[in-house]
Each structure stands twice: as structure tokens, then as C-alpha cells.
Amino acid sequence: MKKKIAVFGAFGQLGVELCAELERRGYQVCAFERAKLDVTSAEQVERAIAEIDPFAVFNAAAYNMVDVAEREPLAALEANGLAVRNLALACRQSDARLVHFSTDYVFDGTLGRSYVETDAVHPLGAYAVSKLVGELYAQAYSERAIIARTSGVFGVGALKTARGNFPETMLRLAKSGKPLRVVEDHVASPTYAPALASRSIDLLEKNLSGVFHIGGGEAISWFDYAKLIFEKAGLDVEVQPTNEREYRTAARRPKFSALDNARMRECGIQPMPPLADTVAAYLADRG
Ligand SMILES: NC(=O)c1ccc[n+]([C@@H]2O[C@H](COP(=O)([O-])OP(=O)(O)OC[C@H]3O[C@@H](n4cnc5c(N)ncnc54)[C@H](OP(=O)(O)O)[C@@H]3O)[C@@H](O)[C@H]2O)c1
């Protein structure tokens, strides 16, 4: 009999890739998108997990509006923090493994090098605090939880959401024909959703637990990343550098939050593919 796995947030960038990869690997996937199940409802979460009795639960649901969260911190906390408590408690009751996703924004970006799993956290805003709360709840109730921190996720699931992702924003803005201004003083590790999905399943299949970084494997500024996207798309777009002083946002963001996938390496998980290859794969996927 196929092992059952529940996926929450199944229609997001990561969720669609998790469902596809889990099915490819022979699991029976029970997928829940937001319209079917709201993870902030303890009752809905508990009922769904008790009924399915899954071997594992992947939580790809998240409130990701980093700037809006500064106006509505409670909404961010409910979806990214308290909802993880609901999931972790339900997993404990059903003896299911929990695989939860977090963010590079738990760090303040002042270290000057890519972050490893053991570096001290210091979130800078409401979204980041809410994600850290989620990590703590996952660990509080589920000793064997996997917490995968990632960064700048991009996947074709974004084509169906209002929020989109960075490559889609760049490609849309490029249509204006005007030069684009992109911050060059913020560095992250953009992560291709299919590679993130497959590595997180590898962690579960290797029976690992604890905090892991699954970043795209390359530290790059948003400015250089934008140029890479246009190069791979074969578009001649003028990209000009700007910085956080000129481009103000409601939420403070870490300046250098690239992730070093140190534990993944130590545990023998396949390294992430080169960023240039994943950008090319993304552009091919989106058609
Ligand atoms: N995207 C990034 O750049 C980024 C960076 C670092 C870390 N991460 C983390 O990586 C994980 C995957 O992110 P992603 O990029 O796949 O996000 P995404 O594309 O925004 O997908 C998140 C999904 O969660 C759903 N959702 C939101 N609130 C929900 C609720 N209360 N109940 C059920 N579903 C809910 C959303 O539905 P609606 O569309 O209907 O709201 C959406 O389908 C998340 O943990 C995220 O925090 C993402």
C-alpha cells in the first residue's frame, strides 16, 4: 500500500512541486489548498490529519507578504506561527512526521557571509518574527520535525497567483521598455521550487530531523539576479543598480541573507543545481 502524505498550501509555488514530486516517488498525496482547508483553523487541521492518518505532513502554506505584514502582524502570526502549532499538535497526535518551511529572513543579515543552521537568529520585522514563531512551534510539539529554511523561492506555481515571484515581476516590468532599477545591496540565494521540493523530500526519506538550509546554492544580489534572468530570457533590458536607501520598503530586510546548505552537505543530500541552470529551467517551464 502507498504511504500517505498530506500537503498543505498545495497551490503555492512550493506546494505544486511537492505534490508532483511526491506522486512521482509513489506516495499517495492528499493535497489541501487554502479554499479546502485553512491552516489557521485548529479544528480543520486536526480533523484532516486524524482522518488521513498520514505518514508525513508537508506545510507549504504561508503568509508571505513581507511589507503588508507590518500593517497586519496578527494575520502573519496566525498563518505562519499559530497555524504551525495546529499542524505540529495534530502531527504529534497522529504520530506523523512534520516537514515545515521557513525563511532566510529569520537572520538579520549582518554576518557578512552565508548563514549556516547554527547561526544566531534575529528577525527584523513582523513577517520574519512570525516565521521564527512557526519554527519554534514546530520544534516545541514535534521532536522529529524537519524545518527547511529557504530564500527567494521561484516556481511556475506563481503564474497562477496574484503575488507572483521575482522573475515574473522582472519580466512584467521589462515590457514597459524603460530601464529597471533593482537593489544591489541586498543579497539572497534564490531557490528553484522543484529543487527545494525534492531536497526536502530527500530529508524525510533519509529520516533526518531538525533545521536545514535549502537555499539556491549561490549568494547573489537582486540586481545581478535580474540581469541573469534577462540574459537567460534573451531579453535586452537595461538594469540599473539602486539601494535600500533609495528604494524604501515598509519592512526592514536582511542585507545579506544567503543560505549555506551546510547540514544538507554533511548529510549527503544532493547539492542544489547551479542558479543559472534553474533560471533557464524556470523560463523553459513557464513557456
Ligand atoms: N516565496 C519566497 O520568496 C519565500 C522566501 C523564503 C521562504 N519562503 C517560504 O517557503 C514556503 C513556500 O513558499 P511559496 O513561495 O510556495 O509561497 P506561496 O507561493 O505564497 O504559497 C503559499 C500558499 O499558502 C497558501 N496559504 C496562505 N495562507 C493560508 C492559510 N491560512 N491556510 C491555507 N493555505 C494558506 C496560499 O494561498 P493564497 O494564495 O490563497 O493566499 C498559497 O497557496 C513558505 O513557508 C514560505 O514562507 C518563501
The ligand as a Gaussian input file, in Angstrom:
#p B3LYP/6-31G(d) Opt

LIG

0 1
 N        8.371000      32.958000      -1.752000
 C        9.551000      33.249000      -1.235000
 O       10.312000      34.030000      -1.816000
 C        9.996000      32.620000       0.045000
 C       11.211000      33.014000       0.635000
 C       11.631000      32.396000       1.816000
 C       10.836000      31.429000       2.397000
 N        9.657000      31.071000       1.814000
 C        8.842000      30.042000       2.470000
 O        8.752000      28.931000       1.589000
 C        7.477000      28.299000       1.766000
 C        6.772000      28.181000       0.423000
 O        6.547000      29.483000      -0.096000
 P        5.908000      29.726000      -1.538000
 O        6.827000      30.619000      -2.259000
 O        5.474000      28.451000      -2.132000
 O        4.624000      30.578000      -1.114000
 P        3.334000      30.939000      -1.971000
 O        3.554000      30.674000      -3.407000
 O        2.900000      32.289000      -1.499000
 O        2.297000      29.838000      -1.463000
 C        1.788000      29.850000      -0.166000
 C        0.459000      29.154000      -0.231000
 O       -0.092000      29.133000       1.098000
 C       -1.468000      29.436000       0.999000
 N       -1.971000      29.949000       2.263000
 C       -1.782000      31.160000       2.819000
 N       -2.445000      31.252000       3.976000
 C       -3.062000      30.047000       4.151000
 C       -3.904000      29.525000       5.158000
 N       -4.273000      30.254000       6.221000
 N       -4.361000      28.259000       5.025000
 C       -4.023000      27.506000       3.944000
 N       -3.231000      27.954000       2.954000
 C       -2.758000      29.208000       3.065000
 C       -1.539000      30.478000      -0.115000
 O       -2.852000      30.589000      -0.594000
 P       -3.358000      32.007000      -1.197000
 O       -2.540000      32.214000      -2.468000
 O       -4.805000      31.767000      -1.429000
 O       -3.059000      33.030000      -0.153000
 C       -0.566000      29.884000      -1.132000
 O       -1.208000      28.946000      -1.968000
 C        6.724000      29.142000       2.803000
 O        6.924000      28.606000       4.083000
 C        7.423000      30.478000       2.711000
 O        7.289000      31.257000       3.888000
 C        9.231000      31.624000       0.651000

